[in-house]
Amino acid sequence: MDIQSLSQVSPIQTASVNKLQTPAQVTKDFGSFLSDALNQVNQAQVDSAILGDKFAAGEIESIDQVMVAGLKATNMLQMTLQVRNKVIESYQEIMRMSI
Protein backbone atom coordinates (compact mmCIF):
# COMPACT_ATOMS: atom_id res chain seq x y z
CA MET A 1 0.00 0.00 0.00
CA ASP A 2 1.40 3.36 -0.91
CA ILE A 3 0.53 6.82 0.31
CA GLN A 4 -1.37 7.65 -2.87
CA SER A 5 -3.77 4.74 -2.40
CA LEU A 6 -4.27 5.71 1.24
CA SER A 7 -5.27 9.23 0.27
CA GLN A 8 -7.74 8.01 -2.35
CA VAL A 9 -9.74 5.83 0.04
CA SER A 10 -11.16 7.35 3.16
CA PRO A 11 -14.11 5.95 5.09
CA ILE A 12 -14.93 9.41 6.42
CA GLN A 13 -15.29 10.84 2.90
CA THR A 14 -18.09 8.39 2.16
CA ALA A 15 -20.59 10.50 4.08
CA SER A 16 -22.40 12.84 1.77
CA VAL A 17 -24.24 16.00 2.73
CA ASN A 18 -27.59 14.32 2.06
CA LYS A 19 -26.80 11.07 3.86
CA LEU A 20 -24.90 11.40 7.12
CA GLN A 21 -23.44 8.24 8.60
CA THR A 22 -23.78 7.28 12.21
CA PRO A 23 -20.64 6.94 14.32
CA ALA A 24 -21.12 3.15 14.31
CA GLN A 25 -21.12 3.10 10.50
CA VAL A 26 -17.98 5.24 10.29
CA THR A 27 -16.28 3.03 12.89
CA LYS A 28 -17.21 -0.09 10.91
CA ASP A 29 -15.90 1.46 7.68
CA PHE A 30 -12.69 2.57 9.40
CA GLY A 31 -12.26 -0.90 10.90
CA SER A 32 -12.59 -2.56 7.51
CA PHE A 33 -10.17 0.01 6.05
CA LEU A 34 -7.58 -0.89 8.71
CA SER A 35 -8.18 -4.60 8.18
CA ASP A 36 -7.65 -4.24 4.44
CA ALA A 37 -4.48 -2.21 5.00
CA LEU A 38 -3.05 -4.86 7.34
CA ASN A 39 -3.93 -7.59 4.85
CA GLN A 40 -2.01 -5.68 2.16
CA VAL A 41 1.03 -5.39 4.45
CA ASN A 42 0.85 -9.11 5.16
CA GLN A 43 0.53 -9.91 1.44
CA ALA A 44 3.60 -7.78 0.67
CA GLN A 45 5.57 -9.72 3.30
CA VAL A 46 4.41 -13.06 1.85
CA ASP A 47 5.22 -11.96 -1.71
CA SER A 48 8.69 -10.86 -0.62
CA ALA A 49 9.34 -14.21 1.05
CA ILE A 50 8.13 -16.13 -2.01
CA LEU A 51 10.38 -14.11 -4.32
CA GLY A 52 13.31 -14.69 -1.95
CA ASP A 53 12.68 -18.43 -2.01
CA LYS A 54 12.40 -18.43 -5.80
CA PHE A 55 15.67 -16.51 -6.09
CA ALA A 56 17.39 -18.97 -3.77
CA ALA A 57 16.07 -21.87 -5.85
CA GLY A 58 17.37 -20.26 -9.04
CA GLU A 59 13.93 -19.69 -10.56
CA ILE A 60 14.50 -15.91 -10.68
CA GLU A 61 17.78 -14.55 -12.01
CA SER A 62 17.15 -10.85 -11.41
CA ILE A 63 17.86 -9.82 -7.85
CA ASP A 64 16.24 -6.46 -8.59
CA GLN A 65 12.75 -7.94 -8.24
CA VAL A 66 13.64 -9.54 -4.94
CA MET A 67 15.20 -6.37 -3.54
CA VAL A 68 12.30 -4.14 -4.61
CA ALA A 69 9.74 -6.54 -3.11
CA GLY A 70 11.75 -6.75 0.11
CA LEU A 71 12.11 -2.98 0.41
CA LYS A 72 8.43 -2.47 -0.37
CA ALA A 73 7.44 -4.94 2.34
CA THR A 74 9.86 -3.37 4.81
CA ASN A 75 8.59 0.15 4.13
CA MET A 76 4.97 -0.91 4.45
CA LEU A 77 5.68 -2.64 7.76
CA GLN A 78 7.61 0.36 9.10
CA MET A 79 4.76 2.70 8.16
CA THR A 80 2.28 0.39 9.86
CA LEU A 81 4.38 0.33 13.02
CA GLN A 82 4.66 4.12 13.03
CA VAL A 83 0.89 4.48 12.68
CA ARG A 84 0.40 1.99 15.51
CA ASN A 85 2.83 3.90 17.71
CA LYS A 86 1.00 7.18 17.04
CA VAL A 87 -2.35 5.57 17.85
CA ILE A 88 -1.01 4.21 21.14
CA GLU A 89 0.57 7.57 21.96
CA SER A 90 -2.73 9.34 21.24
CA TYR A 91 -4.66 6.86 23.38
CA GLN A 92 -2.25 7.37 26.27
CA GLU A 93 -2.56 11.14 25.93
CA ILE A 94 -6.35 10.91 26.03
CA MET A 95 -6.19 8.71 29.13
CA ARG A 96 -4.02 11.31 30.89
CA MET A 97 -6.57 14.06 30.30
CA SER A 98 -8.59 15.11 33.30
CA ILE A 99 -12.31 15.60 32.96
C-alpha positions as CSV (number, residue, x, y, z in Angstrom):
1,M,0.0,0.0,0.0
2,D,1.4,3.4,-0.9
3,I,0.5,6.8,0.3
4,Q,-1.4,7.7,-2.9
5,S,-3.8,4.7,-2.4
6,L,-4.3,5.7,1.2
7,S,-5.3,9.2,0.3
8,Q,-7.7,8.0,-2.3
9,V,-9.7,5.8,0.0
10,S,-11.2,7.3,3.2
11,P,-14.1,6.0,5.1
12,I,-14.9,9.4,6.4
13,Q,-15.3,10.8,2.9
14,T,-18.1,8.4,2.2
15,A,-20.6,10.5,4.1
16,S,-22.4,12.8,1.8
17,V,-24.2,16.0,2.7
18,N,-27.6,14.3,2.1
19,K,-26.8,11.1,3.9
20,L,-24.9,11.4,7.1
21,Q,-23.4,8.2,8.6
22,T,-23.8,7.3,12.2
23,P,-20.6,6.9,14.3
24,A,-21.1,3.2,14.3
25,Q,-21.1,3.1,10.5
26,V,-18.0,5.2,10.3
27,T,-16.3,3.0,12.9
28,K,-17.2,-0.1,10.9
29,D,-15.9,1.5,7.7
30,F,-12.7,2.6,9.4
31,G,-12.3,-0.9,10.9
32,S,-12.6,-2.6,7.5
33,F,-10.2,0.0,6.1
34,L,-7.6,-0.9,8.7
35,S,-8.2,-4.6,8.2
36,D,-7.7,-4.2,4.4
37,A,-4.5,-2.2,5.0
38,L,-3.1,-4.9,7.3
39,N,-3.9,-7.6,4.9
40,Q,-2.0,-5.7,2.2
41,V,1.0,-5.4,4.4
42,N,0.8,-9.1,5.2
43,Q,0.5,-9.9,1.4
44,A,3.6,-7.8,0.7
45,Q,5.6,-9.7,3.3
46,V,4.4,-13.1,1.9
47,D,5.2,-12.0,-1.7
48,S,8.7,-10.9,-0.6
49,A,9.3,-14.2,1.1
50,I,8.1,-16.1,-2.0
51,L,10.4,-14.1,-4.3
52,G,13.3,-14.7,-2.0
53,D,12.7,-18.4,-2.0
54,K,12.4,-18.4,-5.8
55,F,15.7,-16.5,-6.1
56,A,17.4,-19.0,-3.8
57,A,16.1,-21.9,-5.9
58,G,17.4,-20.3,-9.0
59,E,13.9,-19.7,-10.6
60,I,14.5,-15.9,-10.7
61,E,17.8,-14.5,-12.0
62,S,17.2,-10.9,-11.4
63,I,17.9,-9.8,-7.9
64,D,16.2,-6.5,-8.6
65,Q,12.8,-7.9,-8.2
66,V,13.6,-9.5,-4.9
67,M,15.2,-6.4,-3.5
68,V,12.3,-4.1,-4.6
69,A,9.7,-6.5,-3.1
70,G,11.8,-6.7,0.1
71,L,12.1,-3.0,0.4
72,K,8.4,-2.5,-0.4
73,A,7.4,-4.9,2.3
74,T,9.9,-3.4,4.8
75,N,8.6,0.2,4.1
76,M,5.0,-0.9,4.4
77,L,5.7,-2.6,7.8
78,Q,7.6,0.4,9.1
79,M,4.8,2.7,8.2
80,T,2.3,0.4,9.9
81,L,4.4,0.3,13.0
82,Q,4.7,4.1,13.0
83,V,0.9,4.5,12.7
84,R,0.4,2.0,15.5
85,N,2.8,3.9,17.7
86,K,1.0,7.2,17.0
87,V,-2.4,5.6,17.9
88,I,-1.0,4.2,21.1
89,E,0.6,7.6,22.0
90,S,-2.7,9.3,21.2
91,Y,-4.7,6.9,23.4
92,Q,-2.2,7.4,26.3
93,E,-2.6,11.1,25.9
94,I,-6.4,10.9,26.0
95,M,-6.2,8.7,29.1
96,R,-4.0,11.3,30.9
97,M,-6.6,14.1,30.3
98,S,-8.6,15.1,33.3
99,I,-12.3,15.6,33.0
